[in-house]
């Protein structure tokens, strides 16, 4: 069983930055594709960014150039660096570990961008 614990969310002003972390346990972390998703009130959950076991990344167009995903396999942790935050980035952010057809989710962390 994979356990994922997100941290780093909070309230930030527009234009500010946050770094989310997701610590994994109970698995061989380096084998998994790790992703960050978000869900705003009344909207569907959407992919923000993903990083494969080999380090390849893809990022949603809405955050490209502002958000960066990275991973540290020695620490079993994936990060999401979020810069130039906008009010529309407000959502609950979820970490996901994927290995073939298996997906594991964290509990989510709230990010609120407001002045």
N, C-alpha and C positions, 0 to 999 in steps of 0.2 A: 504494500500500500504506500502511495506517495502522499506526503504531507507538504503543503505549500503555505507559507506565511508571508503575507505582504506587509510592508511598512513604508512610511515616508509620506503618506498623504497629509493633507491639511488645507488650510485657507491661505491663499496667496493673492496678491494684487495682480491685475493685468500687466503683462510684461515681465512678470517674475519667473522664477525657476523653482523646480522641485526635482528631487531624485527619488524614485520609487525603487524599493528592493523587494525581492522575493527569494526567500530561503527555502530550499528543498531538503527533504530528508526521506529516508526509507527507500531510496532507489539509487541506481547508478546515474547520477545527474547528467553526466557528459553525453549519454546516449540519447537524451531527449531533445526534441525541438521545444523551445520555450517561447511563449507568446504573452503579450500584454493585450488585453481587451478592455473595453469600457462600455458602460451602459448609463445613459442619461435618463432621467425620469421620462416615462412615456415613449421611450425609444428602444429599439432592439440593440442587443449587445453587438459590438462591432470590433473587428480586429484593429489594433493600433500599430503593433509591430511584432515581428517574429524573428527568431534567430535559431538556425539549425545547429545540429551537433557539430557540424563542420565550420560554423561561424558565419555562414551566409545569412544575410538579413533582407527583409523586405518591410517597408513602412507604408502606412496608409497615406494617400495623397494629402489628406487634410492636415497631417502633422509633419510631412516631409520637410526637412530643413530646420525643424524646430525640436523634434524628439529624436533621441538616439537610444537604441537598445544595445546592450552588451551583456556578456556573461563572464563569470569567473568560476571555472570548473573546480578549482582548488577549494573554493569556498561554497560550492553548491548554490550559487546565487546568480540571479539574473537581475539586471538593472534597467530602469527606464529614466534617462535624463530628459527632462522636459524644460525647455527654454521658451521664452517669448510666449508665455501662456496667455490664452484668451478666455473670455467668459464661456465660450462654446466648448471649451475643454472640460468644463465642469461635469463630473460623472463619478460613478464608482468604478475603480480600475481593478481588474482581476488578472491574476497570473494564471497561466495554463501550461501544463506539461503534457506534451503529446509524444506518444511512441506507437507507431502504426495506428491501430484503431482505438487505442486507449487514450482518454483525456482525463486529466486531473485538474481540479480548480482550487484556487485559494478562496478565502472568505471575502476578499475585496477590501479596498481602502478608498476612502472618500477623498476626492480632490475637488476643491471649490475655488473658482477663480472669480473674485469679486473685489470691487473697491469699497 
